[in-house]
């Protein structure tokens, strides 16, 4: 996988993870163009895009778009399931996750992602093992306001 | 399920927005991040946001640099900075603090520090060096979480040069008792392998251990490495096939812990990874493929649940089945799966179905026919992605009967498509199709016109080049050539009479060239008219100066036939004072040549057949001039990077010993004085190489890039430039179908016409799209599609140059015409009506039918691919020992006399066909490598027309005699010789070959083979003096450094180690001084590589330099192997 982007329906970036070395300028350009392209697509359309020389796989969960860029030989459907598994992990961790959880605790979302995908490859596909690793690290966390599950105006849970 | 859920979800936000906002209010007071986020959401304009963030960043900046900030506060600040960066605001000041936080914080703070580092920096960022120590410390920590964090960051990014520093620690972690640590260590090694494969070469057996790990997580992590390794070199891992199959069997049978299930499918990620590995292993290898048939069948059977994840597995299975050696039952099942995908209502599956069809259509064109109506529907699909994929599919099934319809569809799509990347891609495809299958001149020129206008300046530069090449080289039929050119001229004159300012520059350049060359073919048009059109073009503001020089060149060509001189004179006067040197040059040429018709006729002869011209790229004809200049005291030439190096050295402290830089002028003088052709070509080859580097002001070098070579050894070269830019490898193309299209017109003209019944329209479209499809009788594997398309290329005039040499046999018609006659043998005739079937001779029919009906049997019998590892290397001993040992005494007696005294490798069998055995060996000559192919007849009858083709991308292969062996007596032996020289270095060169011969019943047998030769066979010692070495060292720019093992047990480790390298790799040891040694070798005289070896901390620090970018790395690989083996 080359990179993963999470952005809202309004086109606001919520999470970005790059597995290939690119300059900031390129990253911004790619993000801008890709967000535009994906947002312009209608709900019933195909989840796969051929964009430049990349294969884009995206899926919308409530108000949030999850978008992955992969290389030629990668299996599109399994990438779609990688996204889904990530959402499952977030959901389990935050307890019925919503966009706000990710906005306000984005560093947690990054930690979970790093336990799931490492260097662009699926590292651990067992849900239990990923969460165990995160919990172990979290045990050291101070008790103060560590994870506050929030539910506000846009707090549609991402659904599973 | 997702569809249903998605539906409800889209409705949800509107419902929920009615909620009150207690949650967010509570949050905003929680933290500074909270208030920042809340602050941003309240803003209305982008401008306000910018102001707020800038304020935030400057306050963060102040705090992070304050000494009183605790690490805990720092952590909070870092989180806010990450947020700001995500919004697109730069905060470079914080990078160093992120590293500090990772270094100094406690575990929790460290975690955020590492996260920030991994988000802010990428692996080429120089600050990353500062992280190395922290990583080292954490890897040795007793706290597992710290070790995990260090491994996590290492697997994402690490400076390439620092890998050796942490490699032992990471390696050690492979034995850790915790599986999470082992898993991360494996992934870290995977990352190292990706960025620096040489560094982890020695731990390949550790990977095997990881593969056998009892934890499934560690095992599946190791598969990432194996996938990569096998992709690069499948041959070395065939022995693992059975293990991979066993693992997959266990996974499929549900033997893994339940945790790994995903929607009750056992470990789908693992399954897919294994399937990908298996397809690589089984590709064109029958025996390996046979091992996996059973499990593939099992996987297909098990994946029946209606869920995305099972489809993912099915899709991968199908890809695998079509990649490996075919088995008909599996193919049938796979075809059914593809069918289900294509017909599915789910758009994602439909897309993948089309994609799979695109893959397999070469192998099984009938599959596309089965789904033709669906394909037609997809062509009008509202989703452009589906449309685009359908066009891709159509592109693959194009032949000379459906080309017009398919190209029309593609052009239609381009007219609505906005995206540049897609347009560029499609334009290239249209151009390719037009060149290959054009039914007639008008269509070809008009299609190319559209290609040029739509493609604009995003057009690949090779498209106009090959178009012009096609026009200039023409086909066998002079009359036809003339018609094509005339048509192009007509079309361009009318275009220029319209509004040329709208045309893209590349198109205008092509137009100019054509008018310059061929407008004389139109006798009714005065050159004056064309000249005036060109002047009009010249005066358009938007015309670029490059185009202007094309225009001037065209004018130069036009001014021969005693045309009125006023126009060119005027023009040349205007431009001879232009600021652009190129234009000035052209203007001068125009001026002189237009006034001197005699010279003009000599320099630009008209209508002469154009033989490829040799270009002396080393500019050796200037040698005399250079030596004279040097003798007169001129400074010797220095390549730009050397000058830069010297410049930077003069500023900084000189760390190089003086001995190296001093003799430069001396030695290069002496080179020039002696006029040694070889060494001179080294330096001039270099100057050619360097032209892509930027020239700093005041440079006196020749600028060669972007400048067309106008003068060569023989004089003016202007006419040849288009052919010169593309390598003149292929012979001119016989555009036969242009000639033979006559009676096929009916099917071309079946473009969809508006008929009321929609269905009927589709039917008609289908018949025009899928015409001639089932005829591609060759069963070819997925990966080989390129070869098949080659088969149809008309660009091959000389049949000897074409790879599949079936065209050799006059009785077997070329595949494209086979296409016509098979129409109703396999497709229902109501769909395709083609009038030309009846015209074909009965001989063709039987042959072709035979091929179609029995594709499997024939192919299995005839095509057997063998790959032999080069024995010299496999045995791991020195090439000399191996070379001197005569092996096959029976065949060695057939060695050509002039080669018999030279060392040759063991004779290894290449392939066998029922009547012929092929074996080969290579002989090392001083300046090249000769590949000998022995053909030994094992049949009782004489074999005729044997043709052996050997190709390799990285090598230049020239055959001593091009003509086929006319006849081989029964049980006789014939030897073919091929001279091999390196074009671009590679660790191993894989030659692929094709042998074909005629058997008594006049049919043609083809056998493929491949042969591997290591780089070492091409290495020759380069004998240099230390001074020459010094000069060359500075001149080369591509370098690699690496530590190699030293032979510590020898008395003089350095001498012993270098001796091993010298003996095994034929290097030349120039000199050994103390604990340093310099060594040199070369591939050809102009492909040298220099090694500088130094004993350092018990290792041999080697520094390689060469003018060839790939050479140091490849050589390093062999050095490493040579030392490991001894």
Interface residues (C-beta under 8 A of the other chain):
Chain A: X13 X14 X15 X16 X17 X18 X19 X21 X22 X24 X28 X43 X44 X45 X46 X47 X48 X49 X50 X51 X52 X53 X60 X61 X62 X63 X73 X75 X76 X77 X78 X80 X81 X84 X85 X100 X103 X104 X106 X107 X110 X111 X114 X118 X119 X121 X122 X123 X124 X125 X126 X127 X128 X129 X133 X136 X137 X140 X141 X142 X145 X148 X150 X151 X152 X153 X154 X155 X156 X159 X160
Chain B: X2 X5 X6 X8 X9 X10 X12 X13 X16 X17 X19 X21 X22 X23 X24 X26 X27 X30 X31 X33 X34 X37 X79 X82 X83 X86 X87 X88 X90 X107 X108 X111 X112 X115 X118 X119 X122 X123 X124 X144 X145 X148 X152 X155 X156 X157 X180 X183 X184 X187 X190 X191 X217 X220 X221 X224 X257 X259 X260 X262 X267 X268 X269 X270 X272 X276 X308 X309 X311 X312 X315 X316 X347 X348 X350 X351 X352 X382 X383 X385 X386 X388 X389 X421 X422
